[in-house]
Every structure is written in structure tokens, then in C-alpha cells.
Amino acid sequence: MAELSQKRPGGRSARVKDAVFDAVEALLAERQGEIPSMLEVAERAAVNKTSLYRRWGDIRSLLADVAVERLVREEPIPTGGSVRDNLITWASSIARSVGDPHSLSLMRVMSITPQVAAKEQDIMQTPVGRRLAELKHMLEAGRSRGEVVPSAALVIEVVLAPLYMRALFVGSVQHPGDAARLVDRAFLLAGMEGAQERAPGGSTA
């Protein structure tokens, strides 16, 4: 297993994490998305299963962490252009990737994994919180440049949800221009919300 961890350098903790993540992805690929047990992951990664329970708690938390790690690695949120351009580029990459069976397996894993295990838990401390932090950082950068941008909640609701829901429940068929259309809808709604807030006596409900 040592050769698996050499692709992402780090200390012993990082090497263990890499071996565990590689084991999870290999098992998911072999079983076409069937969820493995913690014992199976530990045996494949050649680590003690108590280490897995201590670090992740249960298999679903581990799978969610793997899924987010892969998304961050393979679909980074761009930051080089305007927020609209960045969101279209990102959404287009998501639309392309959902056709991959392995990506679809990881999305299904995330869809059945609660991101907040307890009412008092902050979602930003969960695996998906890393993704939300990246998205919010990009949006805040746009606002600091004077751009009118949608909120992170609006991007999730109007852009990301339709892409993932279509992949999960309808199939991976995406049409050219879908990403730009969804992003423009989010910006249109953001502009309407902004205009409502600026209007004298406008309702904020």
C-alpha cells in the first residue's frame, strides 16, 4: 500500500488518510457504488479499523469525506475571472463529470449521508463545509470587486441542485448551454433580490 500514498506527500497522518481514501474509491469502483464496511476499508488500506472509527466515526462520514475530497481535487472552483464566468466554468465541469459512473457513485454516497449529524453541529465543520467555504470565498471576492453576485444558498438551489438531481434521478444527459442558463437564472434572481432590498419600503421577507 505504500506506493498509493506517495502521490500526495505529507506526514504519517496524511499517508494513512491517502491509503484509506484510495481503499474506499477502489472498493466503490469494484462494487459499483455498494457501500463497504469499515472493516473492509481498513483491510484494504492496511490500517487498524479503530483508527478509522476514531477519525471518522462511521462509514458514511468517511464516504462523505472521500466524496468531497475528490470533488475538490477534480472540480476545483475557479477564481480567475468574473463570478459569472467562474460559475459557468465550474457548473460546466460538473455537468461533464456526472456522466462518469464513479462520480455518480460518490454523489449517491453524499446524497444518503447526513451532513449535519446533530442539531448543534455547524455544517461548516462537516466534509461538505470545505466546498461551501470555497464557494463563499469566490462569491465574496466578486462582491469586493463591486460585482452583484448571488448568495451561496442561491447558487446551490438554482445551479448545483438541478445538475445533481438530474444526474441522480434522470440520468447524466446534459444539454449544451445548461450551465450558463442556470447561472444566469441565479444572477437574475440575485438582481431582483437586490432591487427589492434597495426599493423604498421594499419588503425583506
Summary of the structure (lengths in Angstrom):
residues: 205
radius of gyration: 19.3
end to end distance: 55.5
largest distance: 64.7
contacts: 578
relative contact order: 0.10
helix: 70%
strand: 0%
